[in-house]
Amino acid sequence: MSKALGTAVGRTSRRRLLRLAGGGITMAALGAGLTGCEDELATGGEGSTPPPRSASPEDGKAPEDGKAPAPLWTKSTSAQTYGDNDELVAVDGVVIASGDPLVAFDGASGEERWSLPDGAVPGAPLLLGDGTLYLESGQYDGSVAGYVPGSGKEAWRSRLGKEYRQPRPVAVDGEQVYVIAEILEADGSSHTNVIAALNSRTGKVAWKEQRDLGTQQNGVHAAVRGRYLVYTDFKNNLTVRDTATGKQVWTRKTTKTSYGPFVVHRDLVIVPQGQRLQAFALSDGSEKWSVRSEEFTAFREPSLVEDVLYIADSGRTLWAVEPGTGRKIWQSTALKDAGGQVPRQFVKVGGTLYGATDLDEQGGVHAFDAKAGGLRWTFNDRSGDHHAWLVATDGKRVFALHGKKLHALPA
């Protein structure tokens, strides 16, 4: 199974620092704010979530115009997330948020299905491939593990080697798990890192290649498509390697690499770079198309959903783009008109597109008409939590994670 969305690792990243700095938050304020939020949610104060609904609105439409549906259920979780899309997944009837312990909730009822202490590094990506959930081990023992999502049972484990530290999965396909790890020096320090492929059946190392001096193992986003492994990093590198050998196919500097996911579609990698959204050929890195937003605006993170690329810009315009050509399908200014916050992650159920935002009173989870981008409603739990919103779907419900609160919304 190829992973279409980019994946981030290295959660002590500039992305998180930028997110917190952008909200003007100090660590003291964070502690006080979180305590207050928990108290309000427990006592039914101003920040409490609405009571569960017994019936679901049709096709993502609110029970009344402009009003968000109440959650089907809400659970407190152990989630420790940094705002990347792959920290919340819905699969095999369960929904899982990155945290310690790693807990899977039944998608329909919200009841706990299984719990795994030290199962994953908090904030690490939850990678799905060929029916297996792959994790960086929360025991920090140098291993990478695979679990059956529905039961939590271990199905696979691999180690890169004692000369490497903290192997972090970045992408997975039907045959291999791709990891980045620090290369240990004799004194226990590390100045370089390696990228490697582990066989997803045997756990054996298929290949490993040392990355250039000065590259980082943190802040990497990666995706796999066929014979190509694609990744970006904080050094403004866009790199493609051969999945069979690990050899570098091409690399290029990007002007403004996004701190979030990129999109891989067929033979293209599509990367937001400030005011430009660019598509490059996976085979040789040549530019195939480019789209430009309005002056003084910048593109946010893209999502590829049912062969349509959805992306918002900082001017609060929502775009639907044909990924193969860059042709605009539609643009919507509904968010700008409503004064809403810009979404940075999208999922779709039926005729409704759901977008998750960063921290903002006018943010949360937006529901849009997928045909034209009209804003139907916005769900916000009013907790004031500083974490970004994350969304996932099982096709029947939309799961919205905000801090340690997980909400199941009717889809």
Secondary structure, DSSP 8 states (H G I E B T S, - for coil): ----B-EEE-SS-HHHHHHHHHTT--HHHHHHHHHHHHHHHHHT-TT------SS--GGG--SBTTB----SEEEE--B---S-GGGEEEETTEEEESBSSEEEEETTT--EEEEETT-S-TT---EEETTEEEEE-TT-SSEEEEE-TTT--EEEEEE--TTEEEEEEEEE-SSEEEEEEEE--TTS--SEEEEEEEETTT--EEEEEE--TT--SSSEEEEEETTEEEEE-TTSEEEEEETTT--EEEEEE-SS--SS--EEETTEEEEEETTEEEEEETTT--EEEEEE--TT--B---EEETTEEEEEBTTS-EEEE-TTT--EEEEE-HHHHHT---EEEEEEETTEEEEEE-S-TT-SEEEEETTT--EEEEE-------S-EEEEE-SSEEEEEETTEEEEEE-
